[in-house]
Amino acid sequence: MKVAGKDQTISGETFEILRAQILAGDIAPGSKIKTQEVAQRMGVSLGALREALPQLIAEGLVVVEAHRGYTVTPLSIEDLLDLTRVRTEVEVLCLTWSMQLGQLEWESEVIAASHRLAKTFRAADRVAVSPAWIAAHDIYHTALASACGSPRLLLIRKQLYELSERYRKMESAIARQRDPDDEHKRITEAAIERNIPVATQLLSSHIERTTENIVKMMRKKVLEAARTGPPRLQGRKSSARTARHPKRGSSAR
């Protein structure tokens, strides 16, 4: 017997799992989503998967093209720059309103999140960022925005932040002259002092600096790919040459 609401629950769980995998980079940007294979791998029906996909499309994580099916949204410099421009405006607005409306509880939350972030192991060689640091970083930026007083604005902010995290996975190295801990400390101090011009400028620069690093990495990869060129097809020329000039005595009899 069909249980009411069961299909909706399964499709909701399917959406959450796929969403988490895409945001974490477990499903690579630009990869094709083969619905039959994905449904089998997840142990869900095609119907549940098809109900989940429109939600991923609505969040900008998946695109669909006629005759080509579903694809994880590719990453691009143009998209990153646009995302950064919009996200910066939203983050600054959230912080401004939080500084105007936030009470002692908000200050305590920001200070605690800043302390946790500073004490969380980032990466020994600054090549890969630890999952614990990523989580603490999320908590910190969420705390800065938390007292803005607008649930709708916070929802938009959360979506933009998560989309930007897809690009953070590409930041394989941070410039040696950059000190993220100091950046966070200065933002925290200005926010607690309710210095809106300084705090918002520091936050904007913090976000934009990360984007600049990622853009450099993306452009570097493009140049490296251009120098390398397409992979050579070994044996094709020699095979063709053999076909045109067969060895003596090898003709068919």
C-alpha positions, 0 to 999 in steps of 0.5 A: 500500500502506498504511504501518503507523503512517503514519495515526497520524503524520499524525493526530499532526501534525494534532493538533499543528498545530491545537493550535498554531493554537488556542493562538496564536489563529489559530483564534478562540475560539468558532469552529466547526471545519468538518471538511471545510474544515479537512481540505482546507485542511490537506491531510489525510484526514477520518479523520486530522482526526477522530483528532486532535479527541478529543485537542484535546477532552481538552486542553480546547481543543475542545468537541463538542455534539450536532447542532452539531459541533466548536467551539474552546472559548470564552473566559470570565471564569468559565473564566479565574478557575477556570484561574488558581486551579488554575494558581496552586496548581500553579505554587506547588507546583512552585516550592516543590519546586524550591526544596527540591530544586534544585541549583546547575544549577537556580539557574543555569538560573533566573538565565539565563532571568531575564536572557534575559527582562529583555533581550528586547524586550517591546513599544514601546508595551506594547500588543502583546507580542512573540513573542520575549518570549512565548517567553522568558517561557515559558522563565523560568516553566518554569525556575522549576518545572523542579527539582520532581522530578515529571514528572507535575506538570510535565506538568500545569503545562505544560498549564495554562500553555498554556491561560492563554496563550490569554487572554494574547492578550486583554491588549491593555494592561498597567497603567502602574503595573505593572513585569513586569521588576521582578516577575520579578527579585524572584521570581528573587531570592527563589527563589535565596535559597530563601525559600519564603514570599516567592517563592511569594507573589510568584509568586501575585501575579504570576499573579493580577495578569495575570488581573485585567488580562485580566478588566478588559479582558473586562468592558470589551469586554462593556460596549462591546458592550452600549452598541453593541447589535446591528448595525442592518439598513439598508434593511429598514424603508424596504423594508417602508414601500415595500412597504406604500405603493408609489409612484403609478403603480408598481402591476403592470399 
